[in-house]
């Protein structure tokens, strides 16, 4: 990991406070620490004496995540992970203002939230969204407004690329992509001996639909058959018709690429029908609200494992558990990494300018909790995936799969 130790050229002064035409005397200034004392090693940005004294250098960051709606646990974990990184930076003397917005994993709500934090709150940096279907409209707004966006978890390729295939200058992510995740799921199914598979997906969700398409293509390319490839809508709750086709096809594996809440409904009905097939999914399974007993013996791909022995992982897991009382899920982990990537990029830029910060981010080398990160030409990190098995009613690390 590249550790940038930028000397702080300025000291903090306290701005004068006007009280009835009088001002308080300026106390003895104290130096800002040269580095944030955490395992990821980002640093406090350089600022001139004039910038620091006038208060123009402090940055404003918006966290735009779903705090209500169907996948609010995703947003809560993402908020907590990002805030943990930001609070570490604040503790080291970095003046950071945070604006929090609820985007509900909804395209319109996400657009409204993005416009508000940019136009009304003046944020120049956005951490979010979680869902690809919400990150894509935010990315279009961020790109037009020259505001830097880094999504912790949105895996659809369209988040960082324009319709013409060019890369969005101001948009990045901390997670791997659906094509890779789809390949991992399909390869795992083949490894487990599956020859026939069913894939069920929400046709209106960019993340779910894309992951289903990539899993199907990869499974078939590796010799598997997909006799059941069935779509449903967001509001569907009765899957008996689709599952009748699944039972008739006598498949070995069922791909469920949706989020935990919808998968809970489908898995319960799979069990009711007595269908015996291995359940396999993507990172959308990773939630404490997944009903583990319904997925016993199943597998899903994820962005990290708390069993990873690297010190950066174990230090983070210990600190997060002490702070929040729970082992961090992948949402919290990726949001922590996304915030750290952003902070390190601002530090290396040395100025509160999204254009310069984006240039630094594109060239970053960062050892995160979720792996070593550097960016390709489309602002996507290339890193390994963790395979998690549901065993004994809990998540158990299975193995890592490199690209």
Buried (B, 14 or more C-beta within 10 A) or exposed (E): BEEBEBEBEBEBBEEEEEEEEEEEEEEEBEEBBBBBEBBBBBBBBBBBEEBBBEEEBBBBBBBBBBBBBBBBBBBBBBBBBBBBBBBBBBEBBBBBBBBBBBBBBBBEBBBBBBEBBBEEEEBBBBBBBBBBBBBBBBBBBBBEBBBBBBBBBBBBBBBBBBEEEEBBBBBBBBBBBBBBBBBBBBBBBBEEEBEBBBBBBBEEBBBBBBBBBBBBBBBEEBEBBBEBBBBBEEEBEEBEEBBEBBBEBEBBBBBBBBBBBBBBBBBBBBBEBEBEBBBBBBBBBBBEEBBBEBBBEBBBBBBBBBBBEBEBBBBBBEBBEEEBEEEBBBBBBBBBBBBBBBBBBBBBBBBBBBEBBBBBBBEBEBBBBBBBBEBEEBBBBBBBBBBBBBBEEEBEBBEBBEE
